[in-house]
Every structure is written in C-alpha cells, then in structure tokens.
Amino acid sequence: MLSRPKLKEVIVVEGKNDTLAIRRAVEADTIETRGSALGEEVLAEIKRAQAKRGVIVFTDPDYAGERIRRIISENVAGVKHAFLPQSEAVGKGKIGIEHAGAEAIAKALQSVRAEWDGEEPEPPLTWEEYYELGFAGGSDSRKRRERIAERLGIGYGNAKQFYRRLQVLCISREELLQAMAAEEEGWKG
C-alpha cells in the first residue's frame, strides 16, 4: 500500500463519511461540522485548531458546503480552502466529498488556497475587467466560470460569488489570464 501524505493542518469537513474519504487519501485530523447549522462549539473548536495547527476548509461543492465555508471564513481568520469540482464528487445521485476518489481528494488538498490577509497588494481585477473577460453577462459565462474554476482548483460560483472568490483567494490577473490561455488551448486541442 502506498503511503499517504501527512498534513499538519486540521481539515474541516461536513460529516463522518467525509472524514473516512479524507483518511483514504491523506493522514490528517478532521473536525466535522455535522451539518450546516454550525454551532458556537464547532466554531470555537475550529478557532482553536486554526490557532494551534492551521485549518483547511474542505466542504462539499454544493450550496450547503459553500454556506459552511462562508460562515467559517467570516468567523475564523486565516483559514485555507481546498476545492473539489462537482464532477469529482458525484455518487449515488448525490454530491459530496465522500463520493470522491482518494486521488481527487489528495489533488485538491495539494492545491490549497489561502485567503487574502489584507497585507498583500489589493486583488487587481476590477468588475469591469471581469465582465470584459466574459465571466458575467454572456451566454457562455457560466461555462467559462466552470472551466476556469476547475483549472484553478477554486470551486464554481455564480458571477458574483466567483468574482469575490477570485479576490478573496488572491488570484492575480496574470494567473487568471494564464488559466484562460491554457483553457483556450484545451478547447482548440
């Protein structure tokens, strides 16, 4: 059996089946939110883990998972984020981390993104540039966001959510344009 990478950070997941899936891919401790209600006790546990070891939020790529991710980000400074494309998390007619393969989970955890801490330069992309690049307002905007989100490993969002995610995760204009160029090559090839 291949050895699994060991992570220092604690991974926040939604439930016990997610924990089992994580442990098939990596050696890591987890905190389970046990649903989207996210009580004060769970938030306090996440804050303690962030202070001691760091935290990676790795929730399901659905509405409830995004809601949990947002609540944690608003309440716990400095957390990191791992994202899994919906296409990698489908099983039994449902979407969730627990349905993903060990390789997809490991890849997502290798592509963790930190939130903008306010000390780096301001995220450079304006809404006007975002719109001109075709991420909003066009007939193919949704597909463009889906493909670029997957290429960057940052998870899909509607036009406003995706714009905010680019800023929060400090995706530079250069990195975004490189992802778009690579995606264009993929469309041609």
C-alpha positions, 0 to 999 in steps of 0.5 A: 500500500502506498503511503499517504501524505501527512498534513499538519493542518486540521481539515474541516469537513461536513460529516463522518463519511467525509472524514473516512474519504479524507483518511483514504487519501491523506493522514490528517485530523478532521473536525466535522461540522455535522451539518450546516447549522454550525454551532458556537462549539464547532466554531470555537473548536475550529478557532482553536485548531486554526490557532494551534495547527492551521485549518483547511476548509474542505466542504462539499461543492454544493450550496450547503458546503459553500454556506459552511465555508462562508460562515467559517471564513467570516468567523475564523481568520486565516483559514485555507480552502481546498476545492473539489469540482462537482464532477469529482464528487458525484455518487449515488445521485448525490454530491459530496466529498465522500463520493470522491476518489482518494486521488481527487481528494489528495489533488485538491488538498495539494492545491490549497488556497489561502485567503487574502490577509489584507497585507498583500497588494489589493486583488487587481481585477476590477468588475469591469475587467471581469465582465470584459473577460466574459465571466458575467453577462454572456451566454457562455459565462457560466461555462467559462466560470466552470472551466476556469474554476476547475483549472484553478482548483477554486470551486464554481460560483455564480458571477458574483460569488466567483468574482469575490472568490477570485479576490478573496483567494488572491488570484492575480490577473496574470494567473487568471489570464494564464488559466484562460490561455491554457483553457483556450488551448484545451478547447482548440486541442 
